[in-house]
Amino acid sequence: MSDRKKILIIAEGTYPYIKGGVSTWIHQLISGLYMYDFEILFIGSKREDYGEIEYDLPKNLKKIHAEFLFDNVERPEPDFTKTKKEFEETISALHGWFREKSANSAFPAQFKSLDFYLREITQKEFLYGTGSWEYIKKEYLHFCPQSAFIDYFWTVRNMHSPIWKLAQTAKKMDKFDIIHSPSTGYAGFLGALLHFNYRKPFVLTEHGIYTRERKIDMLNADWLVDTRTVFQKELGDLSHIKNMWIKFFEGIGKVSYEAANPIISLFDKAKEIQISYGADPNKTQVIPNGVDVERLKPLRKERKEKKIITLIGRVVPIKDIKTFIKAMRITINRLPEAEGWIVGPQNEDETYAKECRLLVEALGLEERVKFLGFKNIEEVLPQTKIATLSSISEGMPLVIIEGFAAGVPAVTTDVGSCSQLINGGIDEEDKKIGKAGEVVPIANPSELARAYIDLLTDDNKWEKASKSAIERVERYYTLDRFLKSYEKIYKEVG
């Protein structure tokens, strides 16, 4: 019998099917902590949204489970289901907690139990029960009769039905010693259910603040159409449906915080945000990301003297690729030889990716701004003069730290830990190292372009920034330091 501990990592929409910062983080963690066995529980939307495995899997990754929350294959067939008399009261308590009570009360014990979702009120009863229909009608008439009923109906259904799927998933999981989720959201809620029902330790690491990012998504969602007339809403007033989604994600985030210990963030500002969303300050701590500096160090000698500005990231709205494209138009007006590279997948939001390509054409940048898709950083970084991010939300972007290890300065928006990475902030010694690039406001192409031009036209400034980047990553953001921190966590909780 092996005495090796088994860690279950719950990966929502990331590893091993999607490339990206969180996936790279998970891969590093598993590969580096070879003294543990790991299993991945992948949570996705629909099966057809994902392709093949994108990584060479480490030997200590023993199993991959894949569950799809919005797949209709395993959903019960529609059927008229008469529900018990107390059904409506119970569903009202569940929905009401997410809608308004999560801010000032703990998640009720009744809803922490898997038996509630598997026996007391089943998924079939929730989807097709008479009580469910009556409850949705009553809530609609009370809260938003001015909106289309079909929108309200499907919102309630789509919001809550994944909870039953998560409960079913939790019931069939194999034995494990520690649960670890890299986010709150559905992954964090599933981690909480596993913790509540199997009494296993639950470690939570938030890369970006999931609740905050989903709130940004909801505020900008085109598919959540507000059908009220101008006379039916106050200035700045959100629709009830958008508010429901926001409150829901705040609620499942709070459940995750209640169950997890420790609650890990990547930098101090993120820890403060976690606490503001309900995390117990006594359970929070900070562990920065780390990169394999020794692997990337040789890239410093392969430097190509080109004015290439590289954005490594998914082509999605939260990365605000359009602002980068606009900044490149301004930069190229001043430095015609400059190029902008967008390195990352374009299939996550194909409509947005198409809009970005059309913007490149509209600004006459077809020869200077290139969509390269996914590329290995060893191929990209030696040709990169400046690494950049124009995001409206970030955690601690690994691509910036990897760039530092290769001696590449960065220009980013002032989101997440970017200011700490570029200006220093872990301690006073970190600040003394100096600036490793520039930080600018979000959604400001002019400021981005100004920072690009300053670094591209001032060799002395670029050299100082490159030197600061190297010193900072070698002192504070090494892979060894990162792995030792998590090895210590696993020993403490397990």
N, C-alpha and C positions, 0 to 999 in steps of 0.2 A: 504494500500500500504506500503510495507516494505521500510525503508530508508537505509537498509544495502547495502553497496557497493558490487558490484560483480567483482571479479578478474578473468580474463581469463588467465590461465597458458598454454603456448604452449610447450608441452613436446615432443621433437624429440627422438624417440627410447628409451624412459625411462619409467616414471611412467604412469599408474600403472601396465604395463604388463611386465616390466623387473626390476629385483632387481639390486641394485647398489647404488653408492654414491649419484649421482644426484637424483635418485628416492627417496632415504631416505631423502634428503634435501627437496624435494617437499612435501613429506608426513609430515615432521616436520613443515614446514611452514604453510600448510593448517590446521593441527591439532592444532597448537599453536595459530594461529590467528583466533580464533573461532568467533570473532566479525565481520568477513567478510564472505561472501559467495564466493565460488570458482567454476569455471568450468575448466575442463581439455580438451584441444584440443590436442589429441595425433596424432603425425605424424610418420608413419612407412614406411617401404619399400613395402612389400607385405603382404597381410592379413595372408597368411599361415606361415609367419615367426614368428608369435606371438601366445602365448597360452592364458590361462585365466588370469584374474586379480590376481596379486600377493600380494595385500595388503587388510587389513580390512579398508574400506573407511571411512573417517571421515564424520560426519553428515552434516557438512557445505560444503561438496563437493556435489554440487547439480546436476551436469551433466557431462558426459564424451562423447566427440565427438571423433571419430576415423577416420582418413583419411590415405590412403595408396598411396604414390606417384607413385609407379611403378606397381600398380595393373592394369591389362589389362581389368578388368570387365567393368570399366566406360570409357574406352578409345573409341573414335569414331571408327566406322568400317572403314577399308581402302576404299578409294574412290578417284578417280581422281577428283581433285579440281583445277579449273582454278582461279588463283589469280589476283588481281588488278595490274595495271602497276607499282604502287609505292611500292608494297609489298617487292620486293627485297631490295630496298633502306632502308625501315624501319627495316627489319630484320638485314640488314648489320649494321645499327646504334646500334641496341640492342646487337648483338653478338660482335660487335667491341668495345663497351663500356666495356663489361666483359673481352674481350681479351687483351685490351691495354690501354684504356682511363680511367679506374677506378682509376688509381694511381694519376691522376692529374685533375680530373673533377668530379663534382657532378652527381648523377644519374639523367638523363634527366626527366623532369616533365611528359612528355608523358608516360613514362614507370612506373610511380608511380600510375597511374590511373587504376582501375579495368576495366574500359571501354575499355582500350587498348586490354586487353587479352580476354574480353568477347564479344566485338563488332568489334573493329577496325581490329584486326587479331585474329581469333579464333584458338583454339587448332587444329581443323580439318584442317584449312588452313596451320598451321605450320607443321603438320605431313605429309599431303598428297598434299599440294599445288604445282603447277608447279613452282612457284617462289622460293619455299623452295628448291626444287630439283636443280634448276639452280644455286641458291646461294651456296649450299653446294659443287656442282661440281667445281664452280669457285674458291672458297676458298681452296679446296683441291689441285687443280692444282697450285695455287699460293704459298701455304705454305708448303705442304708436299707430293708432288707427289711420293716421294721415299717410302712412307708408303702404306700399303694396304688401298684402298678406303673404303672397308667395315668397317674397324676400324674407319676411320675418320667420315663416315656417321653416325654410331651408337653413336659415341662420341657426336657429335653435337645434335643429337636427344635426347639422354639420359640426356645430360647436361641441356638443356633448357626446355624440356617438363614438368618437375615438376613445373616450374614457372606458367604455365597455370593451373595446378591442384591446386596450392596454391591460385591463383586468384579465382577459382571456389569455393574453401573452404571459402575464405574470404567473398564472396558474400552471402553465406547462414548462416553466423553466427548470433546468437541471440544477443540481447543487452547486453552490458557489460560496466563497468566503467573504468577499468584499464586493460591494456595488460601487461603480464609479461612473458618473455622468459628466460630460464636458459642457453641459448646459442645463438650464431649468427647462421650461417648455414641456412638451410631451415626454421627452427623455427623462427630465427631472421628476415629473409626476409618476412615471413608471418606476423610477428608482425609489420614490417615496412609498409606493404600494408594496414593492418588494421588501423594503425596510420594515414597514409596519406589520407585514404579515409573516415574514420569516426571521425577523429580529436580527438581520445582518447589518453590519456597519455600512453606511452610505457616505461616500466622499463626493462632493460636488465641486467642480472647477468651472467657473464661468469665464469664457474667453471674451465675448462681447456680453453686455447685459441683455439677455434674451428678451426680458419683459420690455425693456426700453426699445429694442430694435423692432419688436412686433408692434409696439405702439406707433413707431414711425411708419411701418408698413401699413397699418390700419388708417392712419391719418392721410396717407397718400394713395390708398387703394382705389383704383378706377372701378373695380368690380362691386364696390360698396356704394351704390348710387343713392344719393339722398333725393327722394322723390317729393319732398315737401316743397311747397311754394315759398316764395320770399316772404309772404305774410304769415307763414306758419312757424318760422324759426327766428330766433334772435341772432344778432351779428356774432359770428364766431362760435355759434352753438353747434355741437356735434349731433349727428343723428343718433337715435337710441340704439340702432343696430351697430354702429361703429363703437359706441360706448360699451355695448355688450361684449364685443370682441376684446376690447382693451381690458375691461374688468376681468374677463375670463383668463387672459394671459397673466394678469396680475395675481389672480387667485391661484393658478397652478404653480406660479413662481413662489408664492408664499408657502404652499404645501411642500414644495421642494426644500425651502429653507428650514421649515419646521423639522423635516426628517433628517437632513444632512448634518454631518459633523465629522470633519471640518467643512466649512464653506470657504473655498479658495478663490481668490481673484488674482489677476496678473499684475496689478499696480494699485497704489493707495487710493487714487480717485475712484476706481471701480469698487473697492471695498466700501467706501463711503456711500456709493449709490446702492449697493446691495443692502446696507443697513437701512437706508431710506425706504427701501421696498419691503422691509420687514425681517431682514436677517438679524439674528442675535449677534451683537458685536463680540460676545465672548467666544463665538464659534468661528469667527472670520480670521483669515490670515492671507498673506500675499506670497505667491511663488511666481517669479517672472519666468517667461519662456527662455529657452536656451537653444543654441545651435552648435553644430559640430564645427568649431572654428578651425581645427586642424585639417579637416576635409576641404574647407573653402579657402584656406590661407594661400595655397598655390595660385589661386585665380588672380591675386594681386599682381603677379609678375606677367600675367597674360593681357594686361591692359591694352586696349586698342584706343588710339587717340581720335575718337569720334564724338561728336556732340549728340549722343543718343540719350533720350530721357525715357525710362522704362517704367511703365505701370504694370506690375504683376498682380493680377486679381481677376475675379469673375466679372463678366460684363453684365452687371445687374444694377438697378437704380441706387442701391445703398452705397455702391462704390462711386457714384456720380461721374461716370466716364465722360459724360457730355461736357462737364466743366473742364476736364483735362483736354478734351479736343479743342475747346474754345481757347484755352490757354496756349495750346500749341500754335494756333493761328497767330496769336499775338507774338509769340516767341519767334516764329519763322519770319514774320515781317521784319524783325530786327536781325535774326541770324538765319539766313536762307538755307544754310547747310545743316541745320538741326533736324533731328528726326524724333518722332514719338512712337514708341512701341507699346502696344497693348497685348500683354501676354497672359492669356487665361481663357477658360472655356466660355463659349457664347451660347450654349444650349439651355441654360437654366431659365432665361427669360428671352426667348427668341424675338419677341416684339421689340423689347428695349434694345437688343443687339442690332436689329435692323435699323432702328431709329438712329443709333450711334453711327452706323455705316453711312446712312443717308446724310447725317450732319457732316461727316468727313467730306463727302462729295460736294455738299452745298458750300462748304468753306474752301473748296479747291485744294484739299490736302491729300488727295489720293496717293501722291508720290512721296509724301513726307510722314504720314501717320499710317501705321501698318497694324493690322490685326493678325497676330501670329499664332493664336490658339495656345495650347499648352506646350511649353518648352522646358527642358531641364535648366535649372538655374546656372549650372556649370557652363552651359552654352551661351546664356544670356548675359550674365554679370560681367564677364571680361570686356564686353562691347558697350557696357552701360556707363555713362558718365554721371548720371543722376538717377537714383531710384525715387519713385514718387507714388503718392496715394492722394486721390482727391475725394476720399470717402466722406460721407456724412455721419458714419458711425464705425468704430473699430474697437477691438480689444487691445491686444499687444501683437501687432502684425509681424509674423515670422519673416516675411519677405524683406522687411526693413532691416531686421537684425542680421539676416543672411547677407544682405547687401553690405552691411558694416563689416562683417567678417571678410568679405572680398575687397574691402577698402573703398566702397561706393557710398558717398554721402547721400542724404535723402532730403527731399522737399515734400512735406505732407500738410494736410489740413490739421487743424487743432482738434483732434478727436482721440478718444481713448488714451493710450499711453504715449502717443506720438511726441508730445512735448517733452515727456520724461526721457524718451529715447534720444531725441535730438539735442535737447538742452541740458540733460542730466537732471536727476531728481531723487535718486535712491538715497543719497547722503551728500554731505558737503564735498567730499572728495570727488564724487561723480560730477557735481556742478563745475568743479575746478578743471575738469578735463577739457571743457569748452564745447562749442556747438559743432554738431556733426551734420549740419545742413540748415534748413529753415523750416519754420512752422508758420502757416498762414491761415486766415479765416476760411470757413467752408463756403462753397458756392461762389468763389471769387476768382474768376479766370485771370483778371489783371494782376492780382497779388501772386498767384501761382507763376504766371509768366515772368513777373519781375524777379522772383527768387531764382527761376531757371536761368534767366539772362545774367544775373549777378554771378552765379557760380560758373557759368559757361564762359564768361568774359574776364574773370579774375582768377588767374592760375594760383596765386598765393592763397586766396580765400578757399579755393577748392582743395588745395593740399592740406591746409589746416583742418578743414572739415573731414577729409579722409583720414588724417592722423587721429583726430578725436574719435571718429567712428570705430577705428581699429582698437584703440585703447579702451574704449567703453565696453565693447563686446567681449574683449579678452578678460576684462576684470569682473563684469557683472552678469554676462548673458551666455555663459558656456553651457554646453550640453551636460557636462559632468556635474556642474552645480545643480542644474535642473533635475537630473536623475537622482542624485543623492537626496534632494528634498522630498521627492515622491517615495523613494525607498523608505525614508524615515516615517512618512505619513502611513504607509501600508503596515509597517511594523507596529506603530502606535495603535492603530485602529483594529488590527487583525489579531 
